[in-house]
Amino acid sequence: MSKKRKRAESKHPLGRLLRYARNYRVLVWQAIACSIVNKIFDLAPPVLIGAAVDVVVQPQDSIIARLGITNTFSQLLVLSVASLIIWGLESAFQYAYEWLWRGLAQSVQHDLRLDAYAHLQELDLTYFEEQSTGKLLSILNDDINQLERFLDIGANEILQVITTVVIISAAFFVLAPSVAWMAMLPIPFIIWGSIAFQRRLAPRYAQVREKVSLLNSRLANNLNGIKTIKSFTTEAYEIQRLHRESEAYSQSNRRAIALSAAFVPLIRIVILVGFTATLLFGGMAVVEGSLAVGTYSVLVFLTQRLLWPLTRLGQTLDLYQRAMASTNRVMNLLNTAITIPSGHISLPVESVRGELALQNVTFAYQGGEAVLENFSLHIPAGNTIAIVGSTGSGKSTLVKLLLRLYEVQAGKITLDGIDLRNLKVKDLRQAIGLVSQDVFLFYGSVRENIAYGSAEASFEEVVEAAQIAEAHDFILQLPQGYETIVGERGQKLSGGQRQRLAIARAILKNPPILILDEATSAVDNETEAAIQRSLERITLNRTTIAIAHRLSTVRNADCIYVIEQGRIIEQGQHEQLLKKQGIYASLWRVQTGLSAVQGF
């Protein structure tokens, strides 16, 4: 972990959140102002009650009488009008702060989710290999939603509690300094208790977020692997595993709840001390004549308005700690370093010739031995080359390096003489069309999947690409033709159908460089023949790299490279390699059955 990232993770999550939300500071200040003003008007009714008591008990000496209004009915009428105005303003500012805070919560969670996902897309494949899908989904959904709930409710609660303490404390010391300390006595203990609970809750809620990530990961894995679960009849086993993850999540939640639930009862005990002292000693002051009846009424009501809302601190702190635990996880994702930065050189697709060169390339996966070491390969523009070899020889790694899904650790790869590291990643990948053995189709229609990455393509262009890929006929036989929903990951289609849609997608993209990574490895002979016919058409006049297991699909390549343990051990055209009687010839005999016939 870099020093920069460590420093970022060590900062308080609230500070990290405020720095992220600095673009919303006008909206934040408006929401804060409305929350404070609303609470000021909310605290006015006890003052009105005290004034009303004064009017009833001693109308000639009441606060209203000092304004020149001596008639009792007129004084009560003034108080009634004041009540209407105050409650009307309180309601108006409540609407305002709720609208502002909720709007802020929606804006922040929307932008934060998009920023987090956008950053996630910039990270290299190594990061995804180390993280579970469930954990990442938990951050993008649960954690950001938790933060939204805090901004919805918790921020306003904290502001209003602070406003209540400040205003009522000031009122106490103005109206009755001798009694004020009694009401204020519990506050230091409440604040100290709140901080203590917060410190103890923080690690518990961090654990809760971690457990929910594991639970989400288990659910995501099981839903993706439902066919395997059913075929191996492991439903009961998976329920047991899910039970363990769910129980661990419940236990971590219970540990947090056990602590947070104790906060309110303990605070109530402390509050009772302040309320009882005000009631008792304030009442004695009224009897002794040192405190007016109306003022005493105000103090009693204000004490209740001061102390009882503090009991909600437990729920507010609970919400706050959950939000801060979530904020840390989201911000840590945003602070994850991008290890494959985009270059600065633009290379428009129409200007790409397609000449590729790997010069002394060395690459090893994290914690493993070198897959490629001092590997060199030159691919002339417009040529079709094939790469064959046993499993683990480094064939698919080459594809990932050409797309810069991983970064070379030594040497360099160039496109038209430009180091890939200097090219804009978007330009590089737009110049390459990939047809992989592991075809990924998105949930949506056939048309949408063919046009994926070419959103501007017309329906006629989609149909033309499907015809070239020999997919048009089977598409028309589907229930809704090109508008048929293929299901998640294309599960409603056969392997050969998915493969032909992937080829149609690459045709529509029309890239100057085409990479076929075991494009026919999982299809039957008839489908392979259909795919082979379409490939012969689309490889013309473009650089093509075919990673192949079936040698029959690459026999017409301009040059075939045989790779073993990250090194080229044979190269040449099909007939030349057969004459060498080396590894390629041996593989050809095995796949065509010639060795068996000769042995017979």
Summary of the structure (lengths in Angstrom):
residues: 600
radius of gyration: 35.9
end to end distance: 61.8
largest distance: 126.7
contacts: 1904
relative contact order: 0.08
helix: 68%
strand: 11%
